[in-house]
């Protein structure tokens, strides 16, 4: 059943072009590799033209575990899928329980109120649906991977630096509204330029300075 629903969701979202252009993972014809190639090509083009790009690589913390079921179902319902499919997904998500084992001791069962069950066919698509509106009101380039993203902008003047920070602020608001936690310690700010002397980067997200790095994985 999961495979049938997953195939249906892909068909509907491809037909109505609902998924954000900046999302490559878990989509037919796209991959993590194609996303990396796109980002690297943007950077190479900028360097070839003598321009500079400032990029912020943002890491979500335990993203799959924090997705609120109600908000997720609401987003899927607005994506153009049949209401009966929304009901099936609701049944797939709700009513799950979990317990913890420590040594020979097992806790009582508790109802799972958020998160999407991992290692299931539907999980990547459900997460894509949940973060699909992450680029809302963000005019810099944003490229999304599985559970992180990179937002970057060509820097010509001080206004470009300020605008990139403005869009990071909007990203922080989106994360707060959608109960997504940002892992600031794993996020990185990187400057791509041919200049020998670089100005220090001073970008922040959710009132936390994003560490500057010379490279990122």
Number of C-alpha atoms within 10 A of each C-alpha: 9 14 11 10 16 16 13 15 22 16 13 15 16 13 10 10 11 16 18 19 12 17 21 22 20 15 15 9 8 12 16 16 12 13 18 15 12 14 17 12 12 17 22 16 11 18 17 12 9 11 17 20 19 20 24 27 21 24 20 18 16 14 20 20 15 16 21 17 18 13 14 22 19 12 17 20 16 12 18 14 15 14 12 10 15 18 13 13 19 15 11 14 18 15 10 14 11 10 11 11 9 7 6 5 8 10 10 10 11 11 11 17 17 18 18 24 16 11 8 10 15 21 17 21 16 21 18 23 20 20 22 19 14 18 21 12 11 17 14 19 17 21 21 25 19 17 17 16 18 19 23 24 20 20 20 11 8 8 10 15 18 13 16 24 18 18 21 22 18 19 22 20 15 18 17 13 9 17 14 21 16 22 17 20 12 14 22 22 25 20 20 19 19 13 11 5 7 11 7 10 17 12 23 18 22 17 10 12 16 23 17 18 13 9 10 12 4
